[in-house]
Amino acid sequence: MRIFLFISFLLFGCLVQAQEQSIKKPDLKVGLVLSGGGAKGLAHIGVLKVLDSLGVRIDYVAGTSMGAIVGSLYASGYSGKAIDSIFKSVNFDNIIIDNIPRESKTFYERENSERYALTLPFDGFKLRLPTALSRGQNTFNLLSELTLHVKNISDFSQLPIPFFCITTNMDTGEAVQLESGNLAQAVMASGALPTLFQPVNINDSVYIDGGVVNNYPLDEMKAKGVDVIIGVDVQDDLAKSKDLKSATEILYQVQNYRMLNDMINKVKNTDIYIKPDITNFNVVSFDQGTEIIENGVIAAQKNIEALKDVVQKQQTHLQGRPPIRHLDSIAINGIQIHGNDKYTRAYILGKLKLKSNTTVSYGDFSSGVNNLIGTNNFNSFTYDLRPSSNKPGYDLITNVKESTQKTALKLALHYDDLYKSAALVNVTTKRLLTNNDVLSFDFILGDNLRYNFDYYIDKGFYWSIGVRSRFNQFNRNVSAEILLRDEDSDINKIDTELKDFTNQFYVQTQFLNDMALSLGAEHKYLNITSETITDSPGSSESVFEDRTYFSAFAKVNYDSYDNKYFPNTGFYFNGDFHLYFYATPNDIDFDQFSITKVDVGYVFKVSNKFSASLLAEGGFSIGRNQSPFLNFSLGGYGGNLINNMKSFYGYDWLTVSGDSFLKSTFKLDYEFALKHHLTATANLANIDDNIFTSGEWLTSPDFTGYALAYGWDSFLGPIEATYSYSPETKNSVWFLNIGFWF
């Protein structure tokens, strides 16, 4: 009897427990809505850090624009703290302006990008403004790398936290909810802010920023069946007209008219509404990111009691997130390329440096993508790494959008102490005779009319072909010793006019992105005259040079500097050999001669603000060089010096010369603010005829100079004011440079 009662009691207890479980309420489901707002959206990160610290479990994430970017990372497994670390390490200047690393560009593309301040598309003889400041390629590359660990998930509801984002169909103006596909591409479409980022193509539809029509997807989140919605709003109130000082701010104001009306009801229907203080920031205030994130923390803490109440009502809580394991390498099995027409599969794969059935480091993969974009032949390059169905690794699915703009008008301004003021007008056209060619013509107006003509057929790592023509001229006081070769002359300076007309045909191959070998032939006409002194009574001028030279040349160039004008790291080597084998007119005896010169530079970072550089230069002639302006000359400061002119602080232009020289330069660079530099430089040299045979190059330096300078790496190019001094002459010389050198 007792056994029967005991069994009955157990069965009754189990039945009661089962009934209690059957009527137990389902767990509280929490949705998180993140609005758009550009840089102001960094406040979302501060809110996420607070949610994580309290243990709030988020069951669904929705976002628009910057809210979609931050939300997608959170949904894919990153914690608020991890996202904070990511964004603090991002160079937003490079992201926004789509700055392609210098090492990813061919030597020809480097020269183009480091010469012009403004580029305007030229279509059908009509100038057109660019569709946006940025193609968004760097942003897409970064997001693709950060979400690589969830590449096998195309349904966003299957992410660690289900996710969707809002974008706008540019053709219809309708809001579109993206819940599947390529996560990085979907987020890019949601954040394609007009004028800042170009529209994004997905499955033959074109999308722009979701904030245009729905910047706070509250109703869409409610439709997911969540019980509580936490909303973070980083939208502006309407600004006063006097405070609208940029096109981006005006556009954002127009967008806000409708958004703010919609937000009245959305705020009421948001269970926990978090509004960070973003009053003093705008959509591009990325340089104030730390302060914006902290304001997000402060705003979330003001709602801490409501957030704690959510945690208490949740039956399971956030237990912390495992760190994301980033892949060091990728096994690429198959490669598909879609959208190419003018450029072959072989050309694209050659730039990507990829082959099927290979394993590459993610760093090399990113470098290859930059190489392709660095050609400027493509408006966009999107890719998806899909897990292979039959073996470990990925299939690379790519979509390229070739640039339809063949011609561009490029402009620049410049001033220096040699060429004086100058305005450059350039016309560049691509695919003139072949799919891989570029023709560029610079016409330079100002105190000294000049031109540069280049035609280049780019065959990548094979032998490329180039033709170059250049005309330079300037008027300058030149040391009489250089022209007259008479140390006893009573004349110190001679006002001289120089004209240099040079044409080259060459072939070039690249061993690495940073290294190139060139072989070619050169025609050079030199004309040097002066009205200071005359050849004979009745003559109006003296002619020092009026001759044409023919030569063959070879060049080896290695350049891994991260910045041409203000480098922080890198190595530089330039070797040049010219054999002058013929000259006209031949009424004066001409003997063949050659000129060899080598430059070697090394730059390294001493700290985050300081960098140091070392530069050694040397050269010599073999044979009888009869032209004073083909000799080496020291003096002045410049970045576009012709023939064998060499900068030298402490001395004016063209002060000393010889057929051989050795020079060393030491520089310290302090970047005291972003793109603003203070530099201190010392240079020393020996220069004369035959210094390497006489042993003069081993003696203490005959010429020394020192300089202090301020430099600004501006959108016009480097702006530099330099004070220099030489202890030998006891004289100081000022140099001023404004804009890119050309």
Sequence and secondary structure as in RCSB ss.txt:
>XXXX:A:sequence
MRIFLFISFLLFGCLVQAQEQSIKKPDLKVGLVLSGGGAKGLAHIGVLKVLDSLGVRIDYVAGTSMGAIVGSLYA
SGYSGKAIDSIFKSVNFDNIIIDNIPRESKTFYERENSERYALTLPFDGFKLRLPTALSRGQNTFNLLSELTLHV
KNISDFSQLPIPFFCITTNMDTGEAVQLESGNLAQAVMASGALPTLFQPVNINDSVYIDGGVVNNYPLDEMKAKG
VDVIIGVDVQDDLAKSKDLKSATEILYQVQNYRMLNDMINKVKNTDIYIKPDITNFNVVSFDQGTEIIENGVIAA
QKNIEALKDVVQKQQTHLQGRPPIRHLDSIAINGIQIHGNDKYTRAYILGKLKLKSNTTVSYGDFSSGVNNLIGT
NNFNSFTYDLRPSSNKPGYDLITNVKESTQKTALKLALHYDDLYKSAALVNVTTKRLLTNNDVLSFDFILGDNLR
YNFDYYIDKGFYWSIGVRSRFNQFNRNVSAEILLRDEDSDINKIDTELKDFTNQFYVQTQFLNDMALSLGAEHKY
LNITSETITDSPGSSESVFEDRTYFSAFAKVNYDSYDNKYFPNTGFYFNGDFHLYFYATPNDIDFDQFSITKVDV
GYVFKVSNKFSASLLAEGGFSIGRNQSPFLNFSLGGYGGNLINNMKSFYGYDWLTVSGDSFLKSTFKLDYEFALK
HHLTATANLANIDDNIFTSGEWLTSPDFTGYALAYGWDSFLGPIEATYSYSPETKNSVWFLNIGFWF
>XXXX:A:secstr
 HHHHHHHHHHHHHHHHHHHHHT      EEEEE   GGGGGHHHHHHHHHHHHT    EEEEETHHHHHHHHHH
TT  HHHHHHHHHT  HHHHHTT   GGGS HHHHHHHTT SEEEEEETTEE   SEEE  HHHHHHHHHHTGGG
TT  BGGGSSS EEEEEEETTT  EEEE BS HHHHHHHHT  TEEE  EEETTEEEEEGGGT SS HHHHHTTT
 SEEEEE        GGG  SHHHHHHHHHHHHHHHHHHHHHHT SEEE    TT  TT GGGHHHHHHHHHHHH
HTTHHHHHHHHHH SS           SEEEEEEEEEES SSS HHHHHHHHT  SSEEEEHHHHHHHHHHHHTT
T EEEEEEEEEE SSSSSEEEEEEEEE    EEEEEEEEEETTTEEEEEEEEEEESSSSTTEEEEEEEEEESS E
EEEEEEE  TTS EEEEEEEEEEEEEEEEHHHHH  TT S  EEEEEEEEEEEEEEEEEEEETTEEEEEEEEEEE
EEEEESSS SSTT S EEEEEEEEEEEEEEEEEE  S SSS SSEEEEEEEEEEEEEEESTTS    EEEEEEEE
EEEEESSSSEEEEEEEEEEEEES    TTTSEEE B  SS  TTEE BTTS TT EEESEEEEEEEEEEEEEETT
EEEEEEEEEEEEETTHHHHTGGGS  SEEEEEEEEEEEETTEEEEEEEEEETTTTEEEEEEEES   
